[in-house]
Amino acid sequence: MLGWALVFALLAVLAGVLGFAGLAGFAATVAKILFVVFLVLLVATFAVRAFRGRSVL
């Protein structure tokens, strides 16, 4: 999921450089959403592993 967020972030930068403002804004929004979902899942995974007594790292 983090990989997709990075792909959309790079797409947003490339579209912004080429002048496609609408596409750049959309790709940046998708990248932000995917990054937040990634962070939420990461924290949830750490919490579940910590409660079960497993190593978090």
N, CA, C and O of each residue as an XYZ file, in Angstrom:
228
protein
N       0.829     -1.187      0.000
C       0.000      0.000      0.000
C       0.872      1.249      0.000
O       0.557      2.241     -0.657
N       1.968      1.186      0.744
C       2.874      2.328      0.746
C       3.465      2.529     -0.647
O       3.715      3.656     -1.073
N       3.680      1.433     -1.338
C       4.194      1.521     -2.712
C       3.242      2.266     -3.635
O       3.670      3.076     -4.457
N       1.938      1.987     -3.495
C       0.947      2.691     -4.315
C       0.895      4.168     -3.955
O       0.736      5.014     -4.834
N       1.028      4.486     -2.670
C       1.030      5.888     -2.266
C       2.212      6.612     -2.901
O       2.078      7.747     -3.358
N       3.359      5.959     -2.927
C       4.535      6.572     -3.560
C       4.343      6.725     -5.066
O       4.757      7.728     -5.646
N       3.719      5.741     -5.696
C       3.468      5.826     -7.141
C       2.566      7.019     -7.453
O       2.845      7.783     -8.377
N       1.477      7.185     -6.678
C       0.571      8.301     -6.925
C       1.234      9.640     -6.590
O       0.947     10.645     -7.241
N       2.112      9.669     -5.589
C       2.827     10.903     -5.273
C       3.754     11.295     -6.429
O       3.824     12.464     -6.807
N       4.457     10.315     -6.982
C       5.326     10.603     -8.128
C       4.512     11.012     -9.352
O       4.923     11.893    -10.107
N       3.366     10.380     -9.547
C       2.485     10.768    -10.649
C       2.010     12.205    -10.482
O       1.916     12.950    -11.457
N       1.711     12.592     -9.246
C       1.265     13.966     -8.988
C       2.373     14.963     -9.298
O       2.121     16.016     -9.883
N       3.587     14.633     -8.909
C       4.713     15.537     -9.185
C       4.944     15.647    -10.692
O       5.124     16.746    -11.217
N       4.938     14.520    -11.377
C       5.153     14.522    -12.826
C       4.046     15.292    -13.543
O       4.327     16.077    -14.448
N       2.802     15.075    -13.151
C       1.684     15.785    -13.781
C       1.759     17.276    -13.482
O       1.424     18.093    -14.340
N       2.187     17.637    -12.294
C       2.334     19.050    -11.959
C       3.406     19.730    -12.792
O       3.239     20.869    -13.229
N       4.515     19.020    -13.008
C       5.604     19.572    -13.822
C       5.159     19.747    -15.265
O       5.536     20.718    -15.922
N       4.358     18.811    -15.760
C       3.905     18.879    -17.151
C       2.710     19.807    -17.347
O       2.315     20.069    -18.483
N       2.131     20.306    -16.259
C       1.057     21.272    -16.380
C      -0.349     20.706    -16.301
O      -1.311     21.413    -16.599
N      -0.488     19.462    -15.911
C      -1.814     18.855    -15.781
C      -2.283     19.037    -14.338
O      -2.163     18.126    -13.519
N      -2.813     20.211    -14.036
C      -3.156     20.559    -12.655
C      -4.254     19.669    -12.083
O      -4.180     19.268    -10.922
N      -5.260     19.359    -12.877
C      -6.364     18.529    -12.387
C      -5.900     17.128    -12.035
O      -6.253     16.594    -10.984
N      -5.110     16.533    -12.916
C      -4.586     15.195    -12.674
C      -3.619     15.193    -11.501
O      -3.607     14.249    -10.711
N      -2.820     16.225    -11.380
C      -1.867     16.316    -10.269
C      -2.597     16.398     -8.936
O      -2.202     15.750     -7.966
N      -3.650     17.184     -8.887
C      -4.422     17.304     -7.651
C      -5.091     15.999     -7.263
O      -5.102     15.621     -6.092
N      -5.649     15.312     -8.254
C      -6.298     14.025     -7.992
C      -5.283     12.990     -7.508
O      -5.536     12.276     -6.538
N      -4.139     12.909     -8.182
C      -3.122     11.926     -7.799
C      -2.567     12.235     -6.408
O      -2.287     11.316     -5.638
N      -2.408     13.504     -6.082
C      -1.927     13.873     -4.756
C      -2.937     13.502     -3.680
O      -2.557     13.048     -2.601
N      -4.214     13.690     -3.968
C      -5.259     13.318     -3.009
C      -5.272     11.809     -2.782
O      -5.370     11.357     -1.641
N      -5.176     11.037     -3.838
C      -5.153      9.581     -3.711
C      -3.916      9.143     -2.931
O      -4.005      8.253     -2.085
N      -2.777      9.751     -3.201
C      -1.554      9.409     -2.481
C      -1.693      9.707     -0.991
O      -1.247      8.915     -0.161
N      -2.304     10.832     -0.643
C      -2.501     11.169      0.773
C      -3.413     10.165      1.456
O      -3.140      9.725      2.573
N      -4.499      9.806      0.781
C      -5.451      8.852      1.364
C      -4.789      7.492      1.573
O      -4.939      6.889      2.635
N      -4.064      7.007      0.577
C      -3.394      5.719      0.704
C      -2.337      5.745      1.800
O      -2.160      4.754      2.508
N      -1.638      6.857      1.949
C      -0.618      6.963      2.983
C      -1.251      6.928      4.371
O      -0.718      6.288      5.277
N      -2.377      7.608      4.546
C      -3.066      7.598      5.841
C      -3.590      6.199      6.147
O      -3.488      5.738      7.283
N      -4.148      5.519      5.148
C      -4.625      4.148      5.355
C      -3.455      3.252      5.749
O      -3.591      2.414      6.640
N      -2.310      3.420      5.096
C      -1.116      2.653      5.440
C      -0.710      2.893      6.886
O      -0.411      1.944      7.611
N      -0.697      4.146      7.311
C      -0.308      4.453      8.688
C      -1.282      3.859      9.697
O      -0.859      3.337     10.729
N      -2.575      3.932      9.414
C      -3.576      3.366     10.323
C      -3.385      1.855     10.443
O      -3.416      1.315     11.549
N      -3.190      1.173      9.321
C      -2.980     -0.265      9.360
C      -1.678     -0.623     10.073
O      -1.621     -1.637     10.769
N      -0.645      0.179      9.916
C       0.624     -0.055     10.593
C       0.466      0.043     12.101
O       0.940     -0.826     12.833
N      -0.195      1.091     12.569
C      -0.412      1.272     14.007
C      -1.300      0.156     14.553
O      -1.045     -0.354     15.644
N      -2.339     -0.228     13.809
C      -3.219     -1.308     14.252
C      -2.453     -2.622     14.361
O      -2.648     -3.376     15.314
N      -1.598     -2.895     13.407
C      -0.795     -4.113     13.449
C       0.143     -4.109     14.645
O       0.271     -5.120     15.336
N       0.800     -2.985     14.894
C       1.686     -2.885     16.059
C       0.918     -3.098     17.350
O       1.402     -3.779     18.254
N      -0.279     -2.522     17.448
C      -1.082     -2.649     18.667
C      -1.510     -4.099     18.887
O      -1.425     -4.605     20.006
N      -1.961     -4.760     17.846
C      -2.401     -6.153     17.970
C      -1.226     -7.044     18.367
O      -1.366     -7.907     19.234
N      -0.081     -6.841     17.742
C       1.088     -7.650     18.083
C       1.548     -7.387     19.511
O       1.990     -8.311     20.194
N       1.453     -6.153     19.971
C       1.864     -5.827     21.338
C       0.914     -6.458     22.359
O       1.355     -6.958     23.394
N      -0.387     -6.433     22.069
C      -1.360     -7.034     22.988
C      -1.245     -8.551     23.040
O      -1.558     -9.163     24.061
N      -0.806     -9.151     21.966
C      -0.641    -10.615     21.955
C       0.702    -11.035     22.540
O       0.963    -12.229     22.687
N       1.541    -10.088     22.870
C       2.832    -10.400     23.480
C       3.926    -10.732     22.498
O       4.983    -11.227     22.890
N       3.699    -10.478     21.269
C       4.737    -10.738     20.248
C       5.617     -9.504     20.106
O       5.266     -8.409     20.543
N       6.760     -9.715     19.487
C       7.664     -8.606     19.230
C       7.049     -7.682     18.174
O       6.580     -8.134     17.130
N       7.063     -6.394     18.467
C       6.484     -5.417     17.541
C       7.392     -5.218     16.352
O       6.907     -5.036     15.235
N       8.677     -5.246     16.554
C       9.612     -5.074     15.452
C      10.133     -6.419     15.095
O      10.949     -6.542     14.183
